[in-house]
Amino acid sequence: MDTFVTTAVVTFIISATSGFSYLLIVGRIGTLLVESTLALTRNPWIILFIINIALLIWMLDGGGVLLILLTPILVPMMKSLGVDLVHFGLVMVLT
């Protein structure tokens, strides 16, 4: 019974995140987030620092959902800045 409840909770979180992710894509929120961050600076270290601080604040609510939600939004920005994606993945997971 415990396994069933845990599986149901994880499935619900992933499905809700997928729906919210779809709304972010349709509303172009990810593009707006990337453009506003790149308008501040193009220095990859400062952007990684900003992302790290934002993740630390947001992780108080729940980390797994943020990893699923923000990774597809932030990876193109990290690619355009020339940040190694393994490094970026470690920053997100360890934060």
N, C-alpha and C positions, 0 to 999 in steps of 0.2 A: 504494500500500500504506500509506503514511503517513497519507493522508487517511482511509482505512478504519479504521485503528487509532484515530485521533483522534475520529472520529465514533462509534465503538463505545464509547470511554471516556466521552464526553459523554453518550451515550444511557444508559449504565449509571449514571452519576452522577444524572441526572435521574430515572430509574426508581427507584433506591434512595431518593432523597429523597422521591419521591411516596409510596412505601410507608411510610417513616418518618413522613411528614406525616400519613398516615392513622392511624397508631398514636397520634400526638399528639392528633389530633382525637377519637378514640374514648376515649382516656384523660383527656380534658379538661385536658391539660397546659397548653395555651395559656391557658385560662381561669384556671387556678391561677397561672400566671406573671403574667398581667395583674392579678389581684386582689392578689397579694402585692406587686407593684410599686406599685400604687395605694394599698396600705395604708401604705407608707412615706411617701409624699407625693403631693400632687396638683399640685405645681408642675411645669409642662411642661418648664422649663429643667433642673431637677434630674433628671427622668426621662430627658430626652434625654442628659444627661451620663452617667447610669448605663448607658443603652443603648450609648452611644459607648464607654465603658470596657470593657463586656462584649464588644462587637464587636471591639475592638482585641485583647483577649485571645484570643477565639475565632478571629479571622482568621488567627492563626498556623498553624492547621490547614488551612484552606481557605475562601476567601471566597465563591466562587460557590454552593456548597451552602448556606451560611448565608443568602444573599440569597433563594434559592428557599424555604428552610424557614421563616425567621423573618418575612418580610414579611407573609404572611397572618395571622400571629399578632399582630404588633405594630400593624398598620394600624388595627384597630378601637379600640385603646387610644389611639392618636394622634388619631383622629377625636373620641373622647369628651373628650379634653383640649383640643381646639380647635387643634391643631398643623396647620399647612399641610402637606399630604401631599407637595407638591413639595419643601419644605424637608426633611421627614423622609426622602424618597427620596434627596436629595443627601447627607444625613448618612450614610445606610447605604452608598451607593455609594462615597463618598469615604473612608469609614473602611476 
